[in-house]
Amino acid sequence: MNDDQQTVIVAGAGPVGLTAALILARAGVRVRVLEAGDGLAEESRASTYHPPSLEMLDDLGVLEPLMEQGIVSTSFQYRDRTTGPIADLDLGILAEDTRFPFRVQCEQSKLTPILLQALQGLDNVTVSFSQRVVGAETVGECAAVATESGEILTADWVLGADGANSQVRQSAGFSFEGMTYPERFLVASTTEDLTAILPGIAAVNYVFDPEEWLVLLRTPEHWRILFPTDPETADEVEIDPARVQARLAGVADLGREWDVLHTTLYRVHQRVADTFRKGRLILMGDAAHINNPLGGMGMNSGLHDAVREATALLGLLEGTGSLSELDAVCEARRQVALSYVKTITHDNWERLRQTDPQAQRAYHDELRALAADPVRMRAHLLNTSMINSLRGGRPVAMVGEDQG
Ligand SMILES: Cc1cc2nc3c(=O)[nH]c(=O)nc-3n(C[C@H](O)[C@H](O)[C@H](O)COP(=O)(O)OP(=O)(O)OC[C@H]3O[C@@H](n4cnc5c(N)ncnc54)[C@H](O)[C@@H]3O)c2cc1C
């Protein structure tokens, strides 16, 4: 390593920060990752990898160990809570659009150790745990971060990949406009075999209901059931085991209690930063944008930010790219967050909870027609699998809109 090497500090060792760090470090940039936790986060969060993310992880050489731990899901299902399956959409129809025409179901906590291990094989990277960033700023041609332990560290660039409550974003005065959903989302993870309880379900199922929509997701170890909660109740009420059991009994009455591993209750927002670059500070992932989880786009779009933004920064550092190219990439990613991820995930929320029976029937008919028409099904899946987001930004016409 020589002292002239460009340096980048990455705040946050989540999937996004570690992916960006790997891209930069593999190219010889000296990278320091600062992680607030005393180890990698282990909690149950995102668990779906869409085709473009699989391609990117494959290009980085980290897909194989992820797939060894995951489940390949070649289709997903729309269901009505009362009447059952509406439509199964086959991702195989994307065979000419992607090397991976499927989703992989695997917790994000399985990806981060793989990325960390890849970084640990490089001598120009340091990953420091228990190092919370409390501030970041541009100082002349450099960036500086302050840590909770009182250190001031400088680098050529700082990447804010420190999640939804990003200190890089907040301390440097990026705005984070948007809205908070009235209800919180409750996730119950269970060891019960939902394929036996609800025969015919896919690994990913969106279940429409005006009173209580659901998402049923399979991961290698368990099933996750996502419920909306009443905006008026207290958190303690929602996570009360008896109440969780009552809600699960509404999904299927097993004649006994469901085996619940854990429950998570969280507030959901749609927010996007006003810019993804300010001076020597760059935002990506949840630090830059957050959305509801309906469609599994949060972690995936963060991974896409990491790849696109780190690659553009690398171009600038190596002299093959420019600052205006980096800005164009950052703005393109911001537009994806604003007009693509936000649109699709919010649309999913509205459709799942549709209360007007006529609109509900019309949408279900649309889905059935779509599943029977390969051209329209492909167009829909190019959106939902996020391939279109990397091709141009705006979603093509959604189901239920003018297909013109
Ligand atoms: C409860 C929950 C459930 C979710 N479920 C889904 C889902 O089902 N589907 C989906 O697509 N998405 C889901 N998400 C969103 C998804 O987890 C995120 O989009 C994804 O984790 C973003 O990755 P990231 O690396 O940007 O941020 P994170 O994964 O949040 O990683 C940020 C890292 O930075 C560290 N950090 C935080 N502050 C600092 C600091 N000041 N200094 C240094 N380090 C810091 C954190 O400890 C963490 O390791 C969920 C999120 C939550 C909270």
PDBQT file of the ligand as one rigid body, heavy atoms in Angstrom, charges set to zero:
ROOT
HETATM    1  C1  LIG A 501     -37.485  -4.500  10.900  1.00  0.00    +0.000 C 
HETATM    2  C2  LIG A 501     -37.177  -4.328   9.452  1.00  0.00    +0.000 A 
HETATM    3  C3  LIG A 501     -37.686  -5.234   8.524  1.00  0.00    +0.000 A 
HETATM    4  C4  LIG A 501     -37.402  -5.065   7.171  1.00  0.00    +0.000 A 
HETATM    5  N1  LIG A 501     -37.926  -5.946   6.295  1.00  0.00    +0.000 NA
HETATM    6  C5  LIG A 501     -37.670  -5.800   4.986  1.00  0.00    +0.000 A 
HETATM    7  C6  LIG A 501     -38.215  -6.672   4.033  1.00  0.00    +0.000 A 
HETATM    8  O1  LIG A 501     -38.959  -7.596   4.381  1.00  0.00    +0.000 OA
HETATM    9  N2  LIG A 501     -37.899  -6.477   2.713  1.00  0.00    +0.000 N 
HETATM   10  C7  LIG A 501     -37.070  -5.445   2.307  1.00  0.00    +0.000 A 
HETATM   11  O2  LIG A 501     -36.771  -5.298   1.123  1.00  0.00    +0.000 OA
HETATM   12  N3  LIG A 501     -36.547  -4.608   3.179  1.00  0.00    +0.000 NA
HETATM   13  C8  LIG A 501     -36.825  -4.758   4.507  1.00  0.00    +0.000 A 
HETATM   14  N4  LIG A 501     -36.285  -3.901   5.381  1.00  0.00    +0.000 N 
HETATM   15  C9  LIG A 501     -35.383  -2.885   4.874  1.00  0.00    +0.000 C 
HETATM   16  C10 LIG A 501     -33.987  -3.449   4.642  1.00  0.00    +0.000 C 
HETATM   17  O3  LIG A 501     -33.600  -4.170   5.788  1.00  0.00    +0.000 OA
HETATM   18  C11 LIG A 501     -33.050  -2.297   4.326  1.00  0.00    +0.000 C 
HETATM   19  O4  LIG A 501     -33.488  -1.676   3.131  1.00  0.00    +0.000 OA
HETATM   20  C12 LIG A 501     -31.596  -2.737   4.173  1.00  0.00    +0.000 C 
HETATM   21  O5  LIG A 501     -31.117  -3.269   5.379  1.00  0.00    +0.000 OA
HETATM   22  C13 LIG A 501     -30.735  -1.537   3.770  1.00  0.00    +0.000 C 
HETATM   23  O6  LIG A 501     -29.375  -1.847   3.905  1.00  0.00    +0.000 OA
HETATM   24  P1  LIG A 501     -28.357  -0.743   4.384  1.00  0.00    +0.000 P 
HETATM   25  O7  LIG A 501     -27.037  -1.414   4.368  1.00  0.00    +0.000 OA
HETATM   26  O8  LIG A 501     -28.579   0.516   3.638  1.00  0.00    +0.000 OA
HETATM   27  O9  LIG A 501     -28.785  -0.382   5.877  1.00  0.00    +0.000 OA
HETATM   28  P2  LIG A 501     -28.733  -1.303   7.172  1.00  0.00    +0.000 P 
HETATM   29  O10 LIG A 501     -28.966  -2.721   6.832  1.00  0.00    +0.000 OA
HETATM   30  O11 LIG A 501     -29.617  -0.643   8.165  1.00  0.00    +0.000 OA
HETATM   31  O12 LIG A 501     -27.220  -1.200   7.642  1.00  0.00    +0.000 OA
HETATM   32  C14 LIG A 501     -26.707  -0.031   8.218  1.00  0.00    +0.000 C 
HETATM   33  C15 LIG A 501     -25.529  -0.417   9.087  1.00  0.00    +0.000 C 
HETATM   34  O13 LIG A 501     -24.997   0.782   9.618  1.00  0.00    +0.000 OA
HETATM   35  C16 LIG A 501     -24.809   0.657  11.010  1.00  0.00    +0.000 C 
HETATM   36  N5  LIG A 501     -24.941   1.985  11.570  1.00  0.00    +0.000 N 
HETATM   37  C17 LIG A 501     -26.058   2.664  11.890  1.00  0.00    +0.000 A 
HETATM   38  N6  LIG A 501     -25.760   3.885  12.358  1.00  0.00    +0.000 NA
HETATM   39  C18 LIG A 501     -24.421   3.980  12.320  1.00  0.00    +0.000 A 
HETATM   40  C19 LIG A 501     -23.509   5.009  12.665  1.00  0.00    +0.000 A 
HETATM   41  N7  LIG A 501     -23.942   6.167  13.145  1.00  0.00    +0.000 N 
HETATM   42  N8  LIG A 501     -22.185   4.771  12.500  1.00  0.00    +0.000 NA
HETATM   43  C20 LIG A 501     -21.731   3.588  12.004  1.00  0.00    +0.000 A 
HETATM   44  N9  LIG A 501     -22.558   2.582  11.681  1.00  0.00    +0.000 NA
HETATM   45  C21 LIG A 501     -23.877   2.773  11.820  1.00  0.00    +0.000 A 
HETATM   46  C22 LIG A 501     -25.893  -0.312  11.450  1.00  0.00    +0.000 C 
HETATM   47  O14 LIG A 501     -25.528  -0.942  12.670  1.00  0.00    +0.000 OA
HETATM   48  C23 LIG A 501     -25.933  -1.268  10.280  1.00  0.00    +0.000 C 
HETATM   49  O15 LIG A 501     -25.006  -2.320  10.419  1.00  0.00    +0.000 OA
HETATM   50  C24 LIG A 501     -36.577  -4.010   6.732  1.00  0.00    +0.000 A 
HETATM   51  C25 LIG A 501     -36.063  -3.122   7.656  1.00  0.00    +0.000 A 
HETATM   52  C26 LIG A 501     -36.365  -3.246   9.009  1.00  0.00    +0.000 A 
HETATM   53  C27 LIG A 501     -35.818  -2.246   9.975  1.00  0.00    +0.000 C 
ENDROOT
TORSDOF 0
